[in-house]
Every structure is written in C-alpha cells, then in structure tokens.
Amino acid sequence: MTPPEVIEEPPSTGTPAPVIELRDAAKSYPGGVHALRAVNLTVEAGELLAVVGPSGSGKSTMLNVMGTLDKPTSGTVRVAGYDVSRLSDSRLSALRARHIGFVFQHFHLAAGRDAVDNVADGLLYAGVPLKRRRAQAREALAGVGLDHRRSHTPNELSGGEKQRVAIARALVGAPTLLLADEPTGALDTASGAIVMELLHELHASGTTICVITHDRGIADSLPRRVRFRDGAIVSDSRSDGYAASGASAASGASAASGASGASGASAASGASAASAASGGSNGSDRSMSSGVSGGGGAGS
C-alpha cells in the first residue's frame, strides 16, 4: 500500500485551532443557483451541534464544504487550522482521512464483508497495515456495542446495527470531527433513538459531532442548533449553560436571503427516526457501550 501523504502542521497561533471555520463561504452553480451565501461558522473542539433546515436550504452543500468533499466558490474554509484552498487533491484526501469521519443515511456498507472488514475500510487511506486495521476495527465495534456481531455481514444486521457499524467505521481512525448526515433517516423510531443516544455518548467522551438534519426534534435535542434557509444561516442558538468541552464555542451567523440551496454531492440532509429502509431494532440494538476508541475518515 502506498504510504499516505503527510501534510505539514499549520502555523501555530498559540491557541487551539477550531475544528471547522468558514468565513464568507459561498457556493454557486451555473444558472444563478446560490447554494451557500457568505456563511460564517466556527465549530470548536468538543461541540455537538445540528445544522438544520428544510430540503433545498443549503445544509447538504454545507456538509460537503465542511467535509472538504466540495470547495466553495468564494470565501475561506479551514479544517483543524488548514486552509483547504491551499491543499492539493492528494493532501486534501490526507486531511480528510486524518480529521473527518462521515456517517451517511444509507450506511454505505460493503455487501458480503463482515462488520470488522467494513469498519477496517475506514483506515484504508491512513496507510495502516491490514492486521492493525482489523484489530482497531474490533475495538471500535466493541465501543458501539457490537462486539458480538462483528462477524456478521450487512444483510445479517438490523438497520440500527448497520448504522452503528457505519459510526464505528467513521471513528476508527480518531478523526477531529464526525459529520453525521441524516443518521436516523433510514431507521425506525426505536433504532433512531438508540443511534442518537450513541452520538450523545460519543460527544460526552469528547468527540466533536455535527449532525445534518431537517428534523427539528433531533435538532432541538442537541445543545447547539444552526438553522439554514435559502443558503444562509438564519439563527445559531445554544442551550442555556452549554459550552463545548475543551473550548468555548464561537460562531458567526450570516443572514442572507434568496435562492434555493442546491443539495451537494455525496451527502444528504438528515431526518427523523422514521421507517424508510431496513430499520428494525432488536435486542442487540439496545446493548451499547460508550466511548468508541478511534475515529476516522471513512473518506469519500
């Protein structure tokens, strides 16, 4: 396997860099579609927040830009202090593998591969040897309460279990940020509630998590809510007494109007824990332990 490209550390400012920082970030498409309009947002280490809005509001484009899956038309995006516009494609991939883990609505697990190998795939771009990848995958599965299901393939798992495998894959390389795109959208209510409980437990153990959703119930259950409409942040609120663990949460909310927000590339918006796919919860969905060891970009 080719060793992953090394990216140099950004210049130190003496204070920890935000996990994500957007400054006047805009994204436009041909035909006058403005998916993002001068968005300003800062996510500090240890935050748990929702980016919430209706379909077409721009939140999916926001996820793509935050996750470096897409670049803004203008403005600045920094991930862990790195200005992504200054990175080559190979260095951008290395940054994503090191700092960002993704969880998607429809799991994106490889059929015919057991849970261990699906989670181990999260380390493919990190240059980790196979034996070590599998060992870390087993630890990550134990962290989401699926140690007893690690030899099962996706068609042998419930919807809630599949999503927990996907969360373990996202976290196996210890990323700086977990981006969860509609993590409960393909689940029934009970399985969705268990997945959200797991995300809260991961946050309590120090993981920085951003949930993309159009479900206000999910958003209101999180300590910070960034509301999107027409490609702009229209509000940014926090629960009373909330502060990110390890840093004080700061954010600039831009408010601009107009234009429908186009959805981005390989990420969609979030939804409630309603049935829509293979969601059944069972007894094993309810046995969870907190604190996944590791995270890591399942990459794009």
N, C-alpha and C positions, 0 to 999 in steps of 0.2 A: 504493500500500500504506500502511495506517495505521502510523505510527511506533510501535515497541514502547514500552510504558510503562516509565518509568525508576523504579527502586527506589533509595531512599536507602541509602547505606552504613550498616551497623550501627555503633553507638558503638565507638570504638577502645579496646581494653584494653591496648595496648602490646605484645601478643604476637599472632601469627597465630591466627585462629580455626580450630578444627578444621573439616575438610571436612564432616563429619556428626557430630552429637552428639544422642543420645537419652537422656533422663532420665526414668526410671519410665514409659516409654511403654507404654500398654496399648491394645488394640483388642478390643472385644466386639461381638457381633452378637446380635440377638433370639434367644431360645431358650436363653440361657445359654452361648453359644459364646464362649470366650475365645481369640482367635487370637494375641494378644500379652499377656504378663503382666509388667508392671513391668520392661521391658527397659532396661538401661543399656549404652550402647555409644558409644565415641568412635573416629572414624576420622580420622587426621591426614593432612596432605598428603604424597603420595608413597608411601602404603601400597598393597600388593597383598594382598588377603585373600579368603577364601572364607567365605560363610555357607552352612553345610552341614547337612542334616538329611533325614530321610525325608519322604515325602509326608504332608501334614497336620501337619507340625511347626510351621508358622507362618512359615517363611522367605519364602514368597511375599508374605504380608501385610507382613513386614518390608521387603521390597523396595519395595512400594507406599508404605509410610510413609517410608522413606528417600528415595524418589524424588518425594515430595510428590504422588503420584497418589491418595493417601488420607490422611486425617487421623486421628490417634489419638483414641480415646475419652477418654483422660486422659494426663497427662504432657506432656513438652516435646520438640519436635523442632526442632533448629537446623541449617540448611544454610548453610555459609560465614558463620556468625555470625548469620544471620537466624532469628528465632523465627517459624516458618511459621504459627502460630496467629494472629499479628498482621497477616498479609497478606491483602488482598482477593484474590478469584479472579484478577483481571487481573494483580496484582502477583505472585501465586504462579506464574502462567504465565510471566511475565517472568523470575522467579528460576529456574524450571526450564529455560527456553531458554538462559539465560546460564551456569548452573552444572552442569547434569546432562545427560549423554548416555546413551541407552538402546540396548542391543543385546538382541534377543529371539531365542528359539529358532527361530522360523519366519520370520525375516528381515524380513517386512512391507515388501517392496519393491513398488513400483507396476508392474504389468504394462504392457508397451508403452512404458515410458520407459527410456531408456538409463541406464547407470551414472552418468554425470555428473549428469543431472537427478534421479535418485534421491538422490544424495549432496547435491546443492544444496538439496533439500527440507529438509535439516536446518537450514537458515538461514532458512526461511520466516518464523518468528516473531521473528527478530532484526532485521527491517527492512532487510536487506541487498539492494541492487539486483540484478536478475537477472544482469547481466553479471559482477558481482563474485562472486555466488553460484557461478556456473559456474566461474569461474577458481579459486576456493578449492576447489571440488569436484574439479577436475582435480589440484590439488596433493595433496589428501587421498587420492585414488585412487593417485597415484604413491607415496605413503607406505606404502600397504598392498600394493604390488607389482602394481597392476592398471592401470597407465598404458596398457598395450597392449590393455586390454579395456573402455576407458571408453565406447566407442560401442555396446557390446552391451547388449541387454535381458535381463531376468532369465531368460527361457526359453532364452537362449543361454549361460548361465553354469552352472557346476557348483555343487553345494551349498556347497563351501568358498569358491568365489568370491563367491557371494551373501552369505555371512556376512561376508566381508571388505569388500564394498560396504556392508553394514549397519554395520560398525565405522567405516568412513570417514565415513559419514553421521553417526554418533553423535559423532565427534570433530571435524567440520569447523568447528564454532564455538568450539573450545578450551574445553570445559567444565572445571569444577573436578573433577568426578567422572564416571567411566564405570561404569555399572551394567550388568553382563552377566548376563542371565537365561538360564541353560542354553545358553550359546553354542555348545556342541558337540552338543546333544541331537538335532538333525536331520541329523547328519553321520556318515559312515563314520569308521572309526578313523583312517585316514591324514589325511583332511581335518580332523578334530577336533584331531589333534596339531598340524597347521600353524596352526590358529586359536589354540590355546593358546600356541604359540611366539610368534605375533604379539603376544598380550597381554603376554607376558613382555618382549618387546622394547619395547613401548609403556611398560610400567612402568619399564624401565631408562632410558627417555628422560625420565621424570618424571611420567607420567600416574598419577593415583590411580585404582585399579581395585578394584571389589568384584564377585566372581563368585558368583552364587547357584546352588547345585548340590546334588544328592543323591548325587553320585558321590564316594566317599571317595578314590578315586585322584586325581581332579582336585584335591580339597581338600588332600590331603597333598603335592601338588606345589607348593603356594603357601606363602609364608613365614608367613602368619597364618591360623589356622583358628578360626572362631567356630561352634560346634556348637549346633544348635537341637533342642529336643524339647518337645512339649506347650506351645508358645508361649513358651518361656523359653530363655535361653542357659544351657547346662549346662557348657560349657567354652570357654575362649578361650586358645589357645596360639600361641606363636611359635617359629619355628626358632631354633636357637642363633645368637646374634650378630646376629639380624635387628633392624634399626631402619628406620623409614620415612625415605625421603630427604627432607630438608628439615625434619623434625620428629621428635621421639621419639614412638613410638606408645603411646597410653594407652587403656585400656578398662576399664569396669566391667562385669563379667558378672553378670547377675542369674540366680538359680536358683529357679524356682518350678515346681510340678508341676501336673498335671491338665489336662483339657480338650483336645480335639482342635483343632489350629490350622487354621482355615479358609484356603483359598487366597485371594489377593487378586484385584484386578480385572484389569488388562491386563498382568499379569506372571506367569510361572510359575516353577517351580523348575528347577534345572539337572540335567544328566545326562551320562553318559559319551559318548565319541565312538563311538556305535554307529549302525548304519544304521537310519534310520527314515523318511527322506524322500529327497529328491534329493541324495544326498551325494557322488557320485563325485569323487574327486580326480584331477587330471590334471597334466600337466607345468607348466601355468601356476599351479596351486595351490602349487607348490613354489618359485616365484620370488618372493621377498618382500624388500622393503627396509624397514627400521625407521624409526620416527620420523614418524608422521603429523603434518602441520602443521595443527593446529587440531582442534577437537572440537566438539561442540555439540549441544545438545539436539535430538534429533530430535523432542523434545516428545512429548506423549501425545495 
